[in-house]
């Protein structure tokens, strides 16, 4: 194999431990800043059926809409603009656009509109921006960030008219979009639909699937040993095992198996059953947080397992990862985080990104 192909690009894994009851815990901040989530995986050892209260939280996740051929300038028009600025909690992401090849657009709940543009589009629009952090020798991609809550971008101002003219008249960009808004009832869900109605939005609900794993080797984890120095396995080994379980890869490393050499890290024990639950869709951070809160309460009653795991995967082609931190693709575009929740309310948090990404907060 070519030496160049064997080189592994830089990746970042940030690990921390705390307790949910600690007033300095930042678990809520980390969840809220990861804007665009497409998959959630929950693993509960020694459990066979998804508990009703957890299922209820997942089934109440906000709907999302797929809107075809949506003009970007509409995000600055009166009704949508007012919803974004006054109510917040609206998320939008261009759909099936590749961050390393196409123009990609994202609307954050903070009111920031982020445009990741190729060089030609950037020059035609004439908007103020900066070169991407992940250009090569020459700048071929630019990032434009518009804060819709900035008073200089309020409707009627000169800057607002200039930006609207660029997106509407100079180069009317149109893409397929995903939209969602965290809501507390049907009225808000209907309000988002009405805002998008002229573009015939198609409503979707996050999809839940679960199945029970039988007789699987499972790492023995101790809350105090995050780095795996003495009692537990190290974070990389744990996440590798967790990924194998999610992909249904056998980790027994049997002598007659030629498909995988992955093994469950030591120390380990065999659990008779484990529940693996996956949710896919366009999922808001607020819904993720509600699920995390419910998973914490799983241990309110005595359980055989001392821990459970929640993994949240971000969109590979989103222009941002955590907050407004620029996100690139390179070889994988990975950006995800994982909570290991213990029954004493301690937790581990793993946050991982690929080569073209900033360090998670």
Secondary structure, 3 states (H helix, E strand, C coil): CCHHHHCCCCCEEEEEEEECCCCCCCHHHHHHHECCEEEEEEEEECCCCCCHHHHHHHHCCCCEEEEEEEEHHHHHCHHHHHHHHHHCCEEEEECCCCCCCCCEEEECCCCEEEEEEEHHHHHHHCCCCEECCCCCCCCCEEEEEEECCCHHHCCCCHHHHHHHHHHHHHCCCEEEEEEEECCCCHHHHHHHHHHHHHHCCEEECCEEEEEEEEEEEEECCCCCCCCCCCCCCCHHHHHHHHHHHHCCCCCCCCCCCCCCCCCCCCCEEEEEEEEEEEEEEEECHHHHHHHHHHHHHHHHCCCCCCEEEEEEEECCCCCECECCCEECCCCCCCEEEEEEEECCCEEEEEEEECCCECCCC
